[in-house]
Amino acid sequence: MATITRENIGLLNDKITVKVEKSDYLPSFEKSLKQYSKQANIPGFRKGMVPASLVKKMYGNSVFTDEVLRSVEKELTTYVTNEKLEIFAQPLPLAENDARNIDMSNPSDYAFAFEVGLKPEFALADLSKAALTKYKILVTDEMIDAELERLQIRHGKMTEPETVTGDDNVLNVTFTESDAAGESVENGIVKDNSLLVKYFSESFRKNWIGKKKDDFVILQLSTAFDEKEREWILTDLGFAKDDTTAAEKYFKVILTKLGFVEKSELNEEFFKTIFPDKEIKTEEEFRNAIKEEIQNSWNNQTKNQLQHSIYHLLLDDTKIEFPEEFLKRWLATSGEKPKQPEEVENEFPVFTNQLKWTLILDKVIRDNHIDVSADDIKAFAKQQLFSYMGGQVVDENQPWVTDYINRMAQDKRFVEDAVHRIQTDKVLNWAETQTHPTEKEISREEFEEMQNQHQHHHH
């Protein structure tokens, strides 16, 4: 009968020794040999008629070793399960183990030792005392006007006038890198684009007025565009958005097609197109509905910002001890090829941060009985589908929508990813209920600047 001993060898680090006797592995060894006899293909013998003595001579040692090790592994797994040991990863065999000592000719007791890293007990950071701010973006008339115009243009009618007349003309153009005189640069950049006249700097726009198809302008990116538009033009042309040298380049820009969008009229048909589930009769009601949409969108962003702060609080202020030496040994040997000590040291901080967050997630999920239902997964699939469609209005009761959701709910990889993301959302939603943030109204510009500063700090 197998015997198992356990001793502590360090912080959250135990050594488990499994000792198996002949009675633990010999019956399964004899059974395996019989199976080999039935299946072995050996020249001169019919399948299933190979003598057991020959099979034992040819395969006995490897089968014997396999069965001894399988018995050890089975006893170790049973012990960990019965003792309810919360361990990291898998037990690591110790260097003192040597399978070469296993000898079929001399069956005896064998002992193998393993090292385990134990998961720690810990308390979460006290979120109730955290100094947090919950922002509310002030939705202005200018924001509503801009969204109203965007919707009118998006759902408007495209026409093709003869000449450029104003800021709202749509220009299909080809950018060709050139010199100041408009002569093409050898191996220079050539790129098609589509943009509105108003995307150019105010002082440059007059250069387009009166232009027709196949006309061109010669421009320098630094003067033709203000900073925000210049950044995305540079990116589209294949440069870094802050490349000042590239911004000084000249381009000959040829007008290949000219368009103009006649904005949708503000009538009930338009209101119904944008908000099919609402009964909107007047422009005022329509503007209020837009305001509500904008407010909800910003509320989601400020909620994300608050939860991001909560995530860092939990990660930074929850004190968890780790069996570091065990984890480093596991990290060094767990991949397809062993890692060098310097690789392990470089990877270890990120590895332990991920491990810490996993432990925090598991604790909150377990302590608060957070689960993910089939309906949660279907709702997640629907939300993802609609986000792919860029906010396009879709009747969610259409058969193809239902088919997509049902198909994704059967996809193992999708479900695994969905469960993890839904669990994380539910954990952060729970954590938010434990906080008492100060509410503060803020402008969109102030909030965006704060977000930019935060991203700059973390990069």
TIFI-143795 format. One record per residue (C-alpha): residue number from 1; x, y, z. Coordinates in steps of 0.02 Angstrom, whole numbers. Example, Ala and Ser with C-alpha at 12.3 -4.5 7.8 and 13.67 -1.06 7.14 Angstrom:
BEGIN
{num->1, px->615, py->-225, pz->390}
{num->2, px->684, py->-53, pz->357}
This chain:
BEGIN
{num->1, px->0, py->0, pz->0}
{num->2, px->68, py->172, pz->-48}
{num->3, px->122, py->292, pz->89}
{num->4, px->136, py->481, pz->70}
{num->5, px->231, py->605, pz->177}
{num->6, px->229, py->794, pz->168}
{num->7, px->351, py->920, pz->241}
{num->8, px->370, py->1108, pz->230}
{num->9, px->527, py->1167, pz->141}
{num->10, px->494, py->1353, pz->125}
{num->11, px->362, py->1490, pz->119}
{num->12, px->205, py->1410, pz->44}
{num->13, px->320, py->1274, pz->-21}
{num->14, px->301, py->1089, pz->26}
{num->15, px->388, py->928, pz->-20}
{num->16, px->275, py->777, pz->-49}
{num->17, px->356, py->604, pz->-55}
{num->18, px->257, py->460, pz->-131}
{num->19, px->317, py->283, pz->-90}
{num->20, px->237, py->140, pz->-187}
{num->21, px->250, py->-46, pz->-147}
{num->22, px->250, py->-194, pz->-267}
{num->23, px->65, py->-222, pz->-235}
{num->24, px->29, py->-45, pz->-301}
{num->25, px->100, py->-71, pz->-475}
{num->26, px->127, py->-257, pz->-512}
{num->27, px->-57, py->-299, pz->-552}
{num->28, px->-68, py->-156, pz->-679}
{num->29, px->103, py->-207, pz->-750}
{num->30, px->43, py->-385, pz->-784}
{num->31, px->-118, py->-319, pz->-860}
{num->32, px->-21, py->-201, pz->-975}
{num->33, px->91, py->-344, pz->-1033}
{num->34, px->-61, py->-446, pz->-1082}
{num->35, px->-127, py->-297, pz->-1182}
{num->36, px->40, py->-285, pz->-1272}
{num->37, px->32, py->-471, pz->-1313}
{num->38, px->-138, py->-447, pz->-1395}
{num->39, px->-87, py->-295, pz->-1496}
{num->40, px->97, py->-325, pz->-1538}
{num->41, px->146, py->-347, pz->-1720}
{num->42, px->303, py->-456, pz->-1721}
{num->43, px->364, py->-545, pz->-1880}
{num->44, px->336, py->-732, pz->-1871}
{num->45, px->188, py->-721, pz->-1753}
{num->46, px->4, py->-695, pz->-1787}
{num->47, px->-70, py->-542, pz->-1704}
{num->48, px->-128, py->-585, pz->-1529}
{num->49, px->-24, py->-746, pz->-1524}
{num->50, px->144, py->-672, pz->-1468}
{num->51, px->209, py->-766, pz->-1312}
{num->52, px->202, py->-662, pz->-1153}
{num->53, px->383, py->-706, pz->-1116}
{num->54, px->440, py->-629, pz->-1280}
{num->55, px->336, py->-473, pz->-1253}
{num->56, px->408, py->-457, pz->-1078}
{num->57, px->585, py->-476, pz->-1145}
{num->58, px->558, py->-344, pz->-1281}
{num->59, px->448, py->-215, pz->-1194}
{num->60, px->448, py->-265, pz->-1011}
{num->61, px->568, py->-136, pz->-941}
{num->62, px->482, py->15, pz->-1022}
{num->63, px->308, py->-50, pz->-975}
{num->64, px->367, py->-84, pz->-798}
{num->65, px->439, py->92, pz->-780}
{num->66, px->281, py->169, pz->-852}
{num->67, px->170, py->76, pz->-729}
{num->68, px->276, py->122, pz->-578}
{num->69, px->274, py->306, pz->-628}
{num->70, px->88, py->298, pz->-668}
{num->71, px->54, py->227, pz->-494}
{num->72, px->156, py->366, pz->-415}
{num->73, px->63, py->499, pz->-515}
{num->74, px->-106, py->423, pz->-471}
{num->75, px->-65, py->419, pz->-284}
{num->76, px->-2, py->599, pz->-290}
{num->77, px->-158, py->661, pz->-379}
{num->78, px->-272, py->569, pz->-257}
{num->79, px->-177, py->642, pz->-109}
{num->80, px->-187, py->821, pz->-173}
{num->81, px->-374, py->799, pz->-206}
{num->82, px->-415, py->717, pz->-39}
{num->83, px->-313, py->843, pz->61}
{num->84, px->-395, py->985, pz->-37}
{num->85, px->-226, py->1063, pz->-68}
{num->86, px->-239, py->1229, pz->-163}
{num->87, px->-81, py->1223, pz->-268}
{num->88, px->-7, py->1324, pz->-410}
{num->89, px->15, py->1237, pz->-577}
{num->90, px->78, py->1058, pz->-565}
{num->91, px->192, py->974, pz->-437}
{num->92, px->374, py->982, pz->-491}
{num->93, px->475, py->820, pz->-483}
{num->94, px->632, py->844, pz->-378}
{num->95, px->807, py->813, pz->-446}
{num->96, px->832, py->670, pz->-323}
{num->97, px->708, py->564, pz->-422}
{num->98, px->792, py->441, pz->-541}
{num->99, px->683, py->326, pz->-646}
{num->100, px->840, py->230, pz->-696}
{num->101, px->832, py->144, pz->-526}
{num->102, px->670, py->59, pz->-576}
{num->103, px->715, py->-122, pz->-617}
{num->104, px->591, py->-251, pz->-681}
{num->105, px->709, py->-391, pz->-628}
{num->106, px->705, py->-332, pz->-449}
{num->107, px->532, py->-261, pz->-406}
{num->108, px->536, py->-165, pz->-243}
{num->109, px->470, py->-10, pz->-155}
{num->110, px->503, py->154, pz->-247}
{num->111, px->496, py->330, pz->-180}
{num->112, px->477, py->489, pz->-282}
{num->113, px->476, py->666, pz->-214}
{num->114, px->384, py->819, pz->-280}
{num->115, px->384, py->1003, pz->-239}
{num->116, px->220, py->1100, pz->-232}
{num->117, px->181, py->1285, pz->-218}
{num->118, px->33, py->1321, pz->-106}
{num->119, px->-93, py->1458, pz->-142}
{num->120, px->-95, py->1586, pz->-1}
{num->121, px->-239, py->1644, pz->107}
{num->122, px->-263, py->1833, pz->92}
{num->123, px->-383, py->1976, pz->123}
{num->124, px->-437, py->2096, pz->-13}
{num->125, px->-390, py->2279, pz->-6}
{num->126, px->-522, py->2381, pz->88}
{num->127, px->-613, py->2467, pz->-55}
{num->128, px->-733, py->2559, pz->61}
{num->129, px->-592, py->2676, pz->116}
{num->130, px->-523, py->2710, pz->-58}
{num->131, px->-516, py->2892, pz->-116}
{num->132, px->-599, py->2878, pz->-286}
{num->133, px->-686, py->3000, pz->-403}
{num->134, px->-834, py->2959, pz->-514}
{num->135, px->-841, py->3083, pz->-657}
{num->136, px->-994, py->3141, pz->-752}
{num->137, px->-968, py->3219, pz->-923}
{num->138, px->-1070, py->3375, pz->-957}
{num->139, px->-1160, py->3352, pz->-1125}
{num->140, px->-1162, py->3521, pz->-1214}
{num->141, px->-1271, py->3589, pz->-1355}
{num->142, px->-1115, py->3587, pz->-1465}
{num->143, px->-1095, py->3399, pz->-1438}
{num->144, px->-1279, py->3371, pz->-1481}
{num->145, px->-1263, py->3483, pz->-1637}
{num->146, px->-1110, py->3387, pz->-1697}
{num->147, px->-1195, py->3218, pz->-1675}
{num->148, px->-1354, py->3280, pz->-1757}
{num->149, px->-1255, py->3338, pz->-1910}
{num->150, px->-1158, py->3174, pz->-1915}
{num->151, px->-1321, py->3075, pz->-1919}
{num->152, px->-1397, py->3188, pz->-2052}
{num->153, px->-1243, py->3166, pz->-2163}
{num->154, px->-1231, py->2978, pz->-2132}
{num->155, px->-1412, py->2953, pz->-2183}
{num->156, px->-1411, py->3087, pz->-2317}
{num->157, px->-1413, py->3073, pz->-2506}
{num->158, px->-1248, py->3078, pz->-2601}
{num->159, px->-1243, py->3189, pz->-2757}
{num->160, px->-1101, py->3225, pz->-2880}
{num->161, px->-1086, py->3413, pz->-2913}
{num->162, px->-972, py->3486, pz->-3048}
{num->163, px->-864, py->3594, pz->-2935}
{num->164, px->-809, py->3609, pz->-2754}
{num->165, px->-919, py->3738, pz->-2669}
{num->166, px->-889, py->3725, pz->-2482}
{num->167, px->-831, py->3637, pz->-2324}
{num->168, px->-951, py->3489, pz->-2339}
{num->169, px->-896, py->3429, pz->-2510}
{num->170, px->-829, py->3250, pz->-2509}
{num->171, px->-661, py->3236, pz->-2600}
{num->172, px->-599, py->3070, pz->-2667}
{num->173, px->-414, py->3105, pz->-2697}
{num->174, px->-246, py->3026, pz->-2736}
{num->175, px->-97, py->3087, pz->-2634}
{num->176, px->64, py->3076, pz->-2737}
{num->177, px->228, py->3125, pz->-2653}
{num->178, px->310, py->3266, pz->-2750}
{num->179, px->426, py->3415, pz->-2742}
{num->180, px->366, py->3594, pz->-2715}
{num->181, px->329, py->3610, pz->-2901}
{num->182, px->220, py->3454, pz->-2904}
{num->183, px->345, py->3340, pz->-2992}
{num->184, px->328, py->3160, pz->-2930}
{num->185, px->466, py->3095, pz->-2816}
{num->186, px->546, py->2932, pz->-2873}
{num->187, px->482, py->2786, pz->-2767}
{num->188, px->375, py->2911, pz->-2672}
{num->189, px->212, py->2873, pz->-2583}
{num->190, px->51, py->2858, pz->-2682}
{num->191, px->-109, py->2837, pz->-2581}
{num->192, px->-296, py->2857, pz->-2612}
{num->193, px->-404, py->2939, pz->-2480}
{num->194, px->-576, py->3013, pz->-2454}
{num->195, px->-603, py->3167, pz->-2346}
{num->196, px->-710, py->3322, pz->-2324}
{num->197, px->-649, py->3496, pz->-2370}
{num->198, px->-673, py->3546, pz->-2188}
{num->199, px->-536, py->3423, pz->-2136}
{num->200, px->-408, py->3542, pz->-2212}
{num->201, px->-347, py->3692, pz->-2112}
{num->202, px->-461, py->3842, pz->-2127}
{num->203, px->-330, py->3945, pz->-2219}
{num->204, px->-302, py->3807, pz->-2349}
{num->205, px->-484, py->3765, pz->-2392}
{num->206, px->-500, py->3908, pz->-2518}
{num->207, px->-376, py->3813, pz->-2629}
{num->208, px->-511, py->3683, pz->-2663}
{num->209, px->-655, py->3801, pz->-2703}
{num->210, px->-701, py->3791, pz->-2889}
{num->211, px->-597, py->3635, pz->-2921}
{num->212, px->-668, py->3498, pz->-3034}
{num->213, px->-631, py->3313, pz->-3063}
{num->214, px->-448, py->3286, pz->-3117}
{num->215, px->-393, py->3456, pz->-3047}
{num->216, px->-257, py->3454, pz->-2915}
{num->217, px->-175, py->3554, pz->-2777}
{num->218, px->5, py->3546, pz->-2715}
{num->219, px->18, py->3550, pz->-2527}
{num->220, px->133, py->3530, pz->-2380}
{num->221, px->56, py->3424, pz->-2242}
{num->222, px->117, py->3542, pz->-2106}
{num->223, px->18, py->3690, pz->-2174}
{num->224, px->-129, py->3602, pz->-2260}
{num->225, px->-191, py->3517, pz->-2101}
{num->226, px->-210, py->3564, pz->-1919}
{num->227, px->-132, py->3450, pz->-1789}
{num->228, px->-274, py->3325, pz->-1760}
{num->229, px->-312, py->3295, pz->-1944}
{num->230, px->-126, py->3297, pz->-1989}
{num->231, px->-95, py->3153, pz->-1868}
{num->232, px->-219, py->3036, pz->-1952}
{num->233, px->-164, py->3089, pz->-2128}
{num->234, px->18, py->3050, pz->-2082}
{num->235, px->-36, py->2882, pz->-2011}
{num->236, px->-137, py->2843, pz->-2168}
{num->237, px->14, py->2884, pz->-2276}
{num->238, px->121, py->2762, pz->-2175}
{num->239, px->213, py->2882, pz->-2060}
{num->240, px->214, py->2902, pz->-1873}
{num->241, px->80, py->3027, pz->-1822}
{num->242, px->211, py->3140, pz->-1740}
{num->243, px->342, py->3128, pz->-1880}
{num->244, px->388, py->3313, pz->-1904}
{num->245, px->503, py->3275, pz->-2051}
{num->246, px->364, py->3186, pz->-2145}
{num->247, px->246, py->3332, pz->-2107}
{num->248, px->360, py->3444, pz->-2211}
{num->249, px->343, py->3335, pz->-2366}
{num->250, px->250, py->3397, pz->-2521}
{num->251, px->109, py->3303, pz->-2605}
{num->252, px->16, py->3329, pz->-2768}
{num->253, px->-165, py->3290, pz->-2725}
{num->254, px->-275, py->3247, pz->-2876}
{num->255, px->-465, py->3257, pz->-2862}
{num->256, px->-529, py->3091, pz->-2933}
{num->257, px->-711, py->3108, pz->-2884}
{num->258, px->-817, py->3243, pz->-2805}
{num->259, px->-969, py->3218, pz->-2696}
{num->260, px->-1090, py->3313, pz->-2588}
{num->261, px->-1208, py->3243, pz->-2458}
{num->262, px->-1380, py->3318, pz->-2449}
{num->263, px->-1420, py->3304, pz->-2264}
{num->264, px->-1575, py->3208, pz->-2211}
{num->265, px->-1722, py->3316, pz->-2165}
{num->266, px->-1772, py->3324, pz->-1983}
{num->267, px->-1939, py->3235, pz->-1998}
{num->268, px->-2026, py->3088, pz->-1915}
{num->269, px->-1962, py->2965, pz->-2046}
{num->270, px->-1782, py->3014, pz->-2004}
{num->271, px->-1817, py->3008, pz->-1816}
{num->272, px->-1888, py->2831, pz->-1836}
{num->273, px->-1734, py->2776, pz->-1936}
{num->274, px->-1616, py->2830, pz->-1798}
{num->275, px->-1723, py->2777, pz->-1648}
{num->276, px->-1840, py->2638, pz->-1709}
{num->277, px->-1895, py->2595, pz->-1532}
{num->278, px->-1947, py->2772, pz->-1485}
{num->279, px->-2097, py->2878, pz->-1531}
{num->280, px->-2016, py->3044, pz->-1576}
{num->281, px->-2120, py->3182, pz->-1656}
{num->282, px->-2019, py->3343, pz->-1637}
{num->283, px->-1841, py->3404, pz->-1659}
{num->284, px->-1833, py->3443, pz->-1473}
{num->285, px->-1878, py->3263, pz->-1428}
{num->286, px->-1748, py->3203, pz->-1555}
{num->287, px->-1613, py->3312, pz->-1478}
{num->288, px->-1658, py->3247, pz->-1305}
{num->289, px->-1642, py->3068, pz->-1368}
{num->290, px->-1471, py->3108, pz->-1443}
{num->291, px->-1419, py->3190, pz->-1278}
{num->292, px->-1470, py->3032, pz->-1184}
{num->293, px->-1368, py->2923, pz->-1305}
{num->294, px->-1215, py->3036, pz->-1287}
{num->295, px->-1235, py->3038, pz->-1097}
{num->296, px->-1247, py->2848, pz->-1091}
{num->297, px->-1092, py->2831, pz->-1198}
{num->298, px->-992, py->2947, pz->-1086}
{num->299, px->-1063, py->2863, pz->-930}
{num->300, px->-991, py->2699, pz->-995}
{num->301, px->-821, py->2782, pz->-1019}
{num->302, px->-819, py->2860, pz->-846}
{num->303, px->-875, py->2693, pz->-772}
{num->304, px->-729, py->2609, pz->-861}
{num->305, px->-612, py->2742, pz->-792}
{num->306, px->-676, py->2713, pz->-615}
{num->307, px->-662, py->2525, pz->-631}
{num->308, px->-487, py->2542, pz->-702}
{num->309, px->-440, py->2635, pz->-542}
{num->310, px->-524, py->2499, pz->-437}
{num->311, px->-427, py->2364, pz->-532}
{num->312, px->-262, py->2450, pz->-488}
{num->313, px->-316, py->2473, pz->-307}
{num->314, px->-355, py->2288, pz->-290}
{num->315, px->-193, py->2240, pz->-375}
{num->316, px->-80, py->2363, pz->-283}
{num->317, px->-158, py->2361, pz->-109}
{num->318, px->-203, py->2177, pz->-89}
{num->319, px->-56, py->2095, pz->0}
{num->320, px->-20, py->1919, pz->-64}
{num->321, px->135, py->1815, pz->-27}
{num->322, px->198, py->1694, pz->-158}
{num->323, px->312, py->1541, pz->-155}
{num->324, px->431, py->1638, pz->-267}
{num->325, px->571, py->1511, pz->-283}
{num->326, px->448, py->1373, pz->-330}
{num->327, px->361, py->1484, pz->-457}
{num->328, px->527, py->1534, pz->-535}
{num->329, px->576, py->1352, pz->-553}
{num->330, px->405, py->1314, pz->-628}
{num->331, px->419, py->1462, pz->-747}
{num->332, px->592, py->1402, pz->-801}
{num->333, px->533, py->1226, pz->-844}
{num->334, px->350, py->1241, pz->-896}
{num->335, px->372, py->1300, pz->-1076}
{num->336, px->419, py->1207, pz->-1234}
{num->337, px->602, py->1242, pz->-1196}
{num->338, px->687, py->1286, pz->-1030}
{num->339, px->711, py->1471, pz->-991}
{num->340, px->876, py->1547, pz->-937}
{num->341, px->883, py->1625, pz->-761}
{num->342, px->889, py->1802, pz->-832}
{num->343, px->733, py->1766, pz->-939}
{num->344, px->641, py->1706, pz->-783}
{num->345, px->692, py->1861, pz->-684}
{num->346, px->633, py->1976, pz->-825}
{num->347, px->465, py->1888, pz->-844}
{num->348, px->431, py->1859, pz->-660}
{num->349, px->355, py->2030, pz->-611}
{num->350, px->225, py->2023, pz->-752}
{num->351, px->194, py->1838, pz->-716}
{num->352, px->159, py->1868, pz->-531}
{num->353, px->49, py->2018, pz->-568}
{num->354, px->-59, py->1909, pz->-683}
{num->355, px->-59, py->1772, pz->-551}
{num->356, px->-109, py->1897, pz->-416}
{num->357, px->-256, py->1961, pz->-519}
{num->358, px->-311, py->1781, pz->-554}
{num->359, px->-312, py->1744, pz->-366}
{num->360, px->-411, py->1903, pz->-331}
{num->361, px->-538, py->1859, pz->-466}
{num->362, px->-556, py->1682, pz->-400}
{num->363, px->-581, py->1742, pz->-221}
{num->364, px->-715, py->1871, pz->-266}
{num->365, px->-804, py->1744, pz->-379}
{num->366, px->-801, py->1610, pz->-244}
{num->367, px->-845, py->1721, pz->-95}
{num->368, px->-988, py->1809, pz->-187}
{num->369, px->-1055, py->1660, pz->-284}
{num->370, px->-1032, py->1747, pz->-451}
{num->371, px->-1080, py->1635, pz->-597}
{num->372, px->-1100, py->1651, pz->-785}
{num->373, px->-1261, py->1587, pz->-861}
{num->374, px->-1300, py->1530, pz->-1039}
{num->375, px->-1404, py->1689, pz->-1057}
{num->376, px->-1252, py->1793, pz->-1007}
{num->377, px->-1150, py->1712, pz->-1145}
{num->378, px->-1286, py->1741, pz->-1276}
{num->379, px->-1304, py->1923, pz->-1222}
{num->380, px->-1115, py->1943, pz->-1238}
{num->381, px->-1119, py->1866, pz->-1414}
{num->382, px->-1258, py->1986, pz->-1465}
{num->383, px->-1167, py->2136, pz->-1394}
{num->384, px->-1008, py->2087, pz->-1486}
{num->385, px->-1102, py->2061, pz->-1650}
{num->386, px->-1181, py->2234, pz->-1641}
{num->387, px->-1013, py->2315, pz->-1599}
{num->388, px->-939, py->2234, pz->-1757}
{num->389, px->-1077, py->2320, pz->-1855}
{num->390, px->-1023, py->2491, pz->-1794}
{num->391, px->-1185, py->2541, pz->-1712}
{num->392, px->-1288, py->2502, pz->-1867}
{num->393, px->-1473, py->2486, pz->-1823}
{num->394, px->-1518, py->2301, pz->-1827}
{num->395, px->-1677, py->2208, pz->-1782}
{num->396, px->-1610, py->2088, pz->-1652}
{num->397, px->-1757, py->1969, pz->-1681}
{num->398, px->-1703, py->1927, pz->-1859}
{num->399, px->-1666, py->1740, pz->-1884}
{num->400, px->-1485, py->1769, pz->-1939}
{num->401, px->-1449, py->1862, pz->-1777}
{num->402, px->-1521, py->1718, pz->-1674}
{num->403, px->-1424, py->1591, pz->-1780}
{num->404, px->-1260, py->1685, pz->-1751}
{num->405, px->-1287, py->1695, pz->-1563}
{num->406, px->-1332, py->1509, pz->-1549}
{num->407, px->-1181, py->1460, pz->-1655}
{num->408, px->-1061, py->1562, pz->-1548}
{num->409, px->-1137, py->1488, pz->-1389}
{num->410, px->-1079, py->1317, pz->-1453}
{num->411, px->-902, py->1375, pz->-1495}
{num->412, px->-787, py->1314, pz->-1356}
{num->413, px->-652, py->1448, pz->-1378}
{num->414, px->-780, py->1587, pz->-1389}
{num->415, px->-869, py->1525, pz->-1233}
{num->416, px->-706, py->1514, pz->-1134}
{num->417, px->-659, py->1692, pz->-1183}
{num->418, px->-836, py->1754, pz->-1149}
{num->419, px->-843, py->1674, pz->-976}
{num->420, px->-677, py->1754, pz->-926}
{num->421, px->-729, py->1926, pz->-987}
{num->422, px->-903, py->1916, pz->-910}
{num->423, px->-830, py->1857, pz->-744}
{num->424, px->-706, py->2002, pz->-745}
{num->425, px->-847, py->2126, pz->-781}
{num->426, px->-953, py->2053, pz->-640}
{num->427, px->-807, py->2058, pz->-518}
{num->428, px->-771, py->2241, pz->-559}
{num->429, px->-957, py->2283, pz->-547}
{num->430, px->-961, py->2200, pz->-375}
{num->431, px->-803, py->2293, pz->-324}
{num->432, px->-881, py->2458, pz->-377}
{num->433, px->-1025, py->2428, pz->-256}
{num->434, px->-897, py->2418, pz->-114}
{num->435, px->-830, py->2593, pz->-148}
{num->436, px->-892, py->2767, pz->-101}
{num->437, px->-825, py->2880, pz->-239}
{num->438, px->-844, py->3069, pz->-241}
{num->439, px->-949, py->3124, pz->-390}
{num->440, px->-881, py->3265, pz->-498}
{num->441, px->-944, py->3348, pz->-656}
{num->442, px->-813, py->3375, pz->-790}
{num->443, px->-804, py->3433, pz->-970}
{num->444, px->-767, py->3312, pz->-1112}
{num->445, px->-603, py->3403, pz->-1147}
{num->446, px->-546, py->3390, pz->-965}
{num->447, px->-590, py->3205, pz->-960}
{num->448, px->-501, py->3167, pz->-1125}
{num->449, px->-347, py->3262, pz->-1067}
{num->450, px->-347, py->3163, pz->-904}
{num->451, px->-359, py->3001, pz->-1003}
{num->452, px->-215, py->3054, pz->-1118}
{num->453, px->-107, py->3098, pz->-968}
{num->454, px->-145, py->2928, pz->-891}
{num->455, px->-99, py->2834, pz->-1052}
{num->456, px->60, py->2937, pz->-1070}
{num->457, px->107, py->2895, pz->-890}
{num->458, px->83, py->2708, pz->-921}
{num->459, px->184, py->2706, pz->-1083}
